[in-house]
Structure formats: C-alpha cells, structure tokens
C-alpha cells in the first residue's frame, strides 16, 4: 500500500537553469504534462494534498486537487534549495562569469553552496523537519506532496534509504511520481522527530 506520493512539479521555461526560489509558471509543455500526472495518481485514494508555495508546484497541485475533488494545503518549506545569485542562470553562464568559483563549486559538490544561497546543511535541516510532518500525515491517510527535484531527492536519500543514483533517476522527469510504502513510512514516523508534526495534524 502506498500512502505517500511525491510529485515533482511539471515543466517551466526555466528548465535547464538554476531554479530554486525563482517563481516561473508552467510552460505549454508543463500544462500538457498535468494529465499524465493525474493519470499516474488516479489509482491512489488520496485524501490530502500538500504543495510548495511556488507557482510551478501550486499549478501542478491545482490539477491534482481538481481531479480528486479536494483542497490543497500550501507549505513553503517544501521549496527547492535556494541558489542565491545563481538563480535563473545556466551552468554555462555561471562558468563564463566566474570560472574559478564554478570549478570550486563542482569539485566540492554536493557540499558546495551557491553565492548568497542556501547551504546543503540548511536545506537538509528544512527537508528533515518537513519530512517528519509528511511521514506523520501519511500514517493517517494517503497524501500527495507536490515539491521539487532537490527536495524529493534529499528526502529519499537521507530519510528513506534510497541510493543517490536511483533517487536521481526517479525524479529526473518533470511530473514524475514516487510512491512510498506505508510500512516503512510508519517506521520512519516512529523513529523520527514527529512529535510536533503529529501535534499539528491533531489540531486539524
């Protein structure tokens, strides 16, 4: 049984660029992808939908919510990692602007940070807190979570035990859906720092 459905938002015109907290809308291809996303989710009895507050995620969540006839809840901490001064740039543009910095960043990846951006440690801390909430929510009923590739990859590798290469493959495509098993989610919910998340859910 799958209770936690992780969905990468559909495509935008910033595909191929550093798009963390930038806020583009879905492009034409992205809107066409929505029917496929809904189709992949249709076999699941989703009862709650959570989404990043960025437009590309919200627009994806709107299509899912319309299909299931339920509302969605916006959670800003589901955002992608923030790339600071590199937001909106392609890698070739970054290399042209500062070859030495680009080389240093690539050599130290994933422990490197874009200038003015969010560090991996900060990002992982945010994903950890949000994952605790999601694991607790998923033990109650099937939920859909619309987020971003980076967020989903960190959740999968750091807290679900997915090998890094597999996590990349699972989230490579826009509109990809990763379904997680309820039994392992329950185990994670029991082991993780979910007290605050559970308390939040109990107030709904």
Secondary structure, DSSP 8 states (H G I E B T S, - for coil): -EEEEEEE---BTTTTS--SS----B-HHHHHHHHHHHHHHTTS---EEEE-SSHHHHHHHHHHHHHHT---EE-GGG-----GGGTT--HHHHHHH-HHHHHHHHHHTTS---TTS--HHHHHHHHHHHHHHHHHHHTTS-EEEEE-HHHHHHIIIIIS---HHHHHHHHSSTT-EEEEEHHHHHHHHHHSS-HHHHHHHHT-
